[in-house]
Every structure is written in structure tokens, then in C-alpha cells.
């Protein structure tokens, strides 16, 4: 009689063992609920549970990427922009991720969208275009604070694209052109100022040393005399100097 029950008992034992024996990979953990109460976290590798009594939920510990779709946001200076981003996070506490929030993946994705809109709405367009690294850090810190009770760590945030309508693009182009025109005028004015300063210094030098002005005049005449088809007319007192210069150029 006993032998008749051995095979059914063995079959039942194998079925129970197959249900009790579980295995998870290195990057996975299993949260176990025993009669509805949190029993603990198991993994990685092989472990045993009590069939029917225990309920298991598997959690992936690898970094997860969230592609935040484009969000139409009005910046602080009333400019409408479309911004999308990429969020990176990982689960540090599997038990908290299961017990503290209904669906931590969906909750993190929705929180990423709202946080992105809130941060962009508090800054101006120029900051959005020029201070992306700072904005990324601000969004990451805010997300990290909100997801910490869920056992989730936000490891990175990257603003991927900022889209602006054509009207605003033309306005930005005009602003950039005006900025370049302003810089060119300033540079030109600085050049004129330096030239006038040098001319003032030269005039002061000629006033203090009159012979220097005479030498400059002779140098100018000498430069003009290099052109063979020009006639230089000067005062009679300069004839000797002109002759000397002409002789010197002739010999050269």
C-alpha cells in the first residue's frame, strides 16, 4: 500500500520544489511578501520560498533610461520653447520601490516631465541656451529629492534638444547681429581714440622740438620724390635740402 503512494508523493514533492526554488540574475533582486507582509529581499542566485504563502516581485537594479518627450514650456521671459530630455536612474532599495509607490517606473517618468517643466519655467531663454549643465544638475537634484523615499537614485539628466519657433529665431538673429555691430563700433571708436592720442603726442613732440617737424617734412618730401613723374614745389629756404635729397636719390 505504501509503495502505491510513493510515486504520487515524489511527484508532488518535485512540483513543490520546483515552485519553491527560484533563481535571479546578478542585476536582479526579488522582493518577497509572506501572507501579504514584507518578508525581505532575496538574490542574486538560488533561493527558496514557500509556495502559495509567499509572493515574489522581481526588480531590475540596472540603470534605466527615460526618454522624456518634448514639453512645450513658457520660460520666465515669456518665450515658448519645446524641450526634451533623457533621465537616467537606478533602484537602490527594491523593497522601497515596491512598497512606497504603486508603479515606480511610471511615477519616475511622470515626475521627470513635471520637474522639467517647472525648472524651465523659472529661467530665461538666454540661461536655457547657455547654462545647460547647471540646468541639468538642478533637475537631477530635484528629482533625486523626490525619488529618494522610493529607493531610487537619479544618476543623470541631459537636456537633448531645445526648439524655438521661427519668429523667435529671427529675433535672436537680429539681437546677435546688433550685438556684433555694437562690438565693431566699440572697437572702431577705441582705434580712433588711440590714433588721436598718438597724434596728440606727436603734435606735442613737434611743438617741443621744432627740428623734428622739419625732419618729418623732409622725409615726406623724400617719399614723394620717389615718384619720377612728380614735381615737388617748396620754399626757397629748402632748396639746399631738396638738392641734397635729389642728389642722394640719384646716386642710389
C-alpha positions in Angstrom: 0.0 0.0 0.0 2.8 2.4 0.9 4.5 1.8 -2.4 1.4 2.9 -4.2 1.7 6.4 -2.7 5.5 6.8 -3.2 5.3 7.9 -6.8 2.5 10.5 -6.2 4.3 11.8 -3.2 7.5 12.1 -5.2 5.6 13.9 -8.0 4.0 16.3 -5.5 7.4 16.9 -3.9 9.0 17.7 -7.2 6.2 20.1 -8.1 6.5 21.8 -4.7 10.3 22.0 -5.0 10.1 23.5 -8.5 7.7 26.1 -7.2 9.9 26.8 -4.1 13.2 27.0 -5.9 13.8 30.4 -7.5 16.8 32.0 -9.3 17.5 35.6 -10.3 20.4 37.1 -12.2 23.2 39.2 -10.7 21.5 42.5 -11.6 18.1 41.4 -10.2 16.5 41.2 -6.8 13.3 39.7 -5.6 11.0 41.3 -3.0 9.2 38.6 -1.0 5.7 39.1 0.6 4.7 36.3 3.1 1.0 36.3 3.7 0.8 39.9 2.5 3.6 41.2 4.7 7.0 42.2 3.5 9.4 39.4 4.3 12.6 40.6 2.7 14.7 40.8 -0.4 16.5 37.9 -2.0 19.0 37.5 -4.7 21.1 37.1 -6.7 21.4 33.3 -7.3 19.2 30.5 -6.0 16.9 30.8 -3.0 13.8 29.1 -1.6 10.3 30.4 -1.0 7.2 28.9 0.5 4.8 28.1 -2.4 1.3 29.7 -2.1 2.2 31.5 1.0 5.0 33.7 -0.5 4.5 36.1 -3.3 7.5 37.5 -5.2 8.1 40.6 -7.3 11.3 41.0 -9.4 13.1 44.3 -9.6 15.9 45.2 -12.1 18.8 47.1 -10.5 20.4 48.3 -13.7 20.4 51.9 -14.8 17.1 52.7 -16.6 16.8 55.4 -19.3 13.7 57.5 -19.6 13.2 59.4 -22.8 11.2 62.5 -21.7 9.1 63.6 -24.7 9.1 67.2 -25.9 7.4 69.6 -23.4 6.0 72.9 -24.5 7.2 75.3 -21.8 6.9 79.1 -21.4 10.2 80.5 -20.0 10.5 83.3 -17.4 10.7 85.9 -20.2 7.5 84.6 -21.9 9.2 82.6 -24.7 7.6 79.4 -25.8 10.1 76.6 -26.2 9.9 72.8 -26.8 12.4 70.9 -24.6 13.0 67.2 -24.3 15.5 65.3 -22.1 16.9 62.0 -21.1 16.8 60.8 -17.5 19.0 58.0 -16.0 18.1 56.3 -12.7 18.6 53.1 -10.9 16.9 51.3 -8.0 18.9 51.2 -4.8 16.3 49.8 -2.4 14.0 47.2 -4.1 11.7 46.9 -1.1 11.0 50.7 -1.0 10.5 50.8 -4.8 7.7 48.2 -4.5 6.1 49.3 -1.2 6.3 53.1 -1.3 4.9 53.7 -4.8 2.4 51.8 -7.0 4.5 51.8 -10.2 7.9 53.3 -9.7 8.8 53.3 -13.4 5.6 55.3 -14.4 5.9 57.6 -11.4 9.5 58.4 -12.2 8.7 59.2 -15.8 5.8 61.5 -14.9 7.8 63.2 -12.2 10.6 63.8 -14.8 8.2 65.6 -17.1 6.7 67.8 -14.4 10.1 68.7 -12.9 11.5 69.5 -16.4 8.6 71.9 -17.0 8.9 73.5 -13.5 12.7 74.2 -13.9 12.5 75.5 -17.4 9.6 77.8 -16.5 11.7 79.5 -13.8 14.6 80.6 -16.1 15.0 82.9 -19.1 15.8 81.8 -22.7 19.4 83.0 -22.6 20.0 80.9 -19.5 18.4 77.9 -21.1 20.7 78.2 -24.2 23.9 78.9 -22.4 23.7 77.1 -19.0 22.6 73.6 -19.8 25.0 72.0 -17.4 23.6 74.0 -14.5 20.0 73.2 -15.5 20.8 69.5 -15.8 22.2 69.5 -12.2 19.2 71.4 -10.9 16.7 69.0 -12.4 18.7 66.0 -11.2 18.8 67.3 -7.6 15.1 68.0 -7.6 14.3 64.5 -9.0 16.7 62.9 -6.6 15.0 64.5 -3.6 11.5 63.4 -4.7 12.5 59.8 -5.6 14.7 59.1 -2.6 11.8 57.8 -0.5 11.1 55.4 -3.3 14.6 53.9 -3.1 15.5 55.3 -6.5 18.7 57.3 -7.3 18.7 59.6 -10.3 22.2 59.3 -11.8 22.0 61.8 -14.6 19.9 64.3 -16.6 20.6 65.6 -20.1 18.7 68.2 -22.0 18.7 66.8 -25.5 17.1 69.5 -27.7 15.6 73.0 -27.4 13.3 74.0 -30.2 12.2 77.6 -30.8 9.7 78.9 -33.4 10.9 80.7 -36.5 9.7 84.1 -35.3 11.8 83.9 -32.2 14.8 82.6 -34.1 14.7 85.7 -36.3 14.5 87.9 -33.3 17.5 86.1 -31.8 19.4 86.5 -35.0 18.7 90.3 -35.1 19.8 90.5 -31.5 23.1 88.7 -32.2 23.7 90.9 -35.3 23.1 94.1 -33.2 25.5 92.8 -30.6 28.2 92.2 -33.2 27.5 95.7 -34.6 27.9 97.2 -31.2 31.2 95.4 -30.6 32.5 96.5 -34.0 31.6 100.2 -33.3 33.3 100.0 -29.9 36.5 98.6 -31.4 36.5 101.3 -34.2 36.0 104.0 -31.6 38.8 102.6 -29.5 41.0 102.6 -32.6 40.1 106.2 -33.3 40.9 107.2 -29.7 44.3 105.5 -29.8 45.1 107.2 -33.1 44.1 110.6 -31.8 46.1 110.1 -28.6 49.2 109.2 -30.7 48.6 112.3 -32.9 48.3 114.4 -29.8 51.6 113.0 -28.5 53.3 113.7 -31.9 52.0 117.2 -32.0 53.3 117.8 -28.5 56.7 116.5 -29.6 56.8 118.7 -32.7 55.9 121.7 -30.6 58.7 120.9 -28.1 61.3 120.1 -30.7 60.6 122.1 -33.9 63.5 120.4 -35.8 61.6 117.2 -35.6 58.8 118.6 -37.6 61.3 119.8 -40.2 62.8 116.3 -40.4 59.3 114.9 -40.8 58.7 117.3 -43.6 61.9 116.3 -45.4 61.0 112.6 -45.0 57.6 113.2 -46.6 59.2 115.1 -49.5 61.7 112.3 -49.9 58.9 109.7 -50.1 57.1 111.9 -52.7 60.3 112.3 -54.7 60.4 108.6 -55.4 57.7 109.0 -58.0 59.7 110.1 -61.2 56.7 111.9 -62.7 56.1 114.3 -59.8 57.4 117.8 -59.3 57.9 118.9 -55.7 57.5 122.7 -55.1 58.7 124.1 -51.8 60.0 127.3 -50.3 63.4 128.7 -51.3 64.9 128.1 -47.9 64.6 124.4 -48.6 66.4 124.3 -51.9 69.6 123.1 -50.4 67.9 120.3 -48.6 66.0 119.3 -51.7 69.1 119.3 -53.8 70.9 117.2 -51.4 68.0 114.7 -51.3 67.8 114.7 -55.1 71.5 114.0 -55.4 71.2 111.2 -52.8 68.3 109.6 -54.7 70.2 110.0 -58.0 73.3 108.2 -56.7 71.1 105.5 -55.2 
